[in-house]
């Protein structure tokens, strides 16, 4: 679909997929914005990138990693002072795993 083919129904469908419920005025605004975005994407699709190496970052940088060495640790009492919730001498966290099989 090209930017010119974007219809009001397309915009309403995209809004529904995004769990949005725009009014008629907003749909017209969204249609213009989305058409513009699709136009820019269409322009990018025409760029010849043959032989261009992919990059993760535009600057030549690398992470500086410190040596992984054991050092002094905080006493548990001091750690628990910063805890939002605790159970006895442990940090209390919400349950994230379901114990029932699926």
Secondary structure, DSSP 8 states (H G I E B T S, - for coil): --GGG--HHHHHHHHHHTT----HHHHHHHHHHHHHHHHHHHHHHTS--TT----S-SS----------------HHHHHHT-SSEETTEE-----S--S--
